Each structure stands twice: as C-alpha cells, then as structure tokens.
Amino acid sequence: MVSTTYLIRLEENDLGQILDGLHARAEAWEKTADYHRTGVSPCNYVIEESNDANEAERIAAHYRAIIGKIEEQRQAQP
C-alpha cells in the first residue's frame, strides 16, 4: 500500500480544534479499553464498539500518535 503525505495549512485556532477533537477520540478509546478491562462503564462516555481492550488500546495509541506528529510539526514552525 502506497502512503500519501499531505501538506495542510491551517490557522492556529483551526489546528487547536482538530487537536481537541483528536484528544477527545483518544480519550474515548482509552475509556473503552478501561471498560473492557474492568467492566465499569465511565460516566459521561459512550463506550466505543470494539472486540476487546487490546483493540481499543491500539486505536487510542493511533490517535495519540497522530496528535504527536501534529504537535511535533507545530513546534517546528517558526
């Protein structure tokens, strides 16, 4: 599979909104992994559909990796 890299230009506020959304998705998947491990449903969170804690953790980690890449590139800006 060939991967394509994109250059996207955004204003600071728009980038902040994207990061907020990614953080929320990562947290939802982390809460889902916790639910699979403990059986306790967290308040104010909808449990995501997944097979088990490992799958939920992998998805959360992917979101966190995306956040890391974006933040690294933002910090490298002049």
Helices and strands as residue ranges (DSSP letters): H 12-38, H 53-75
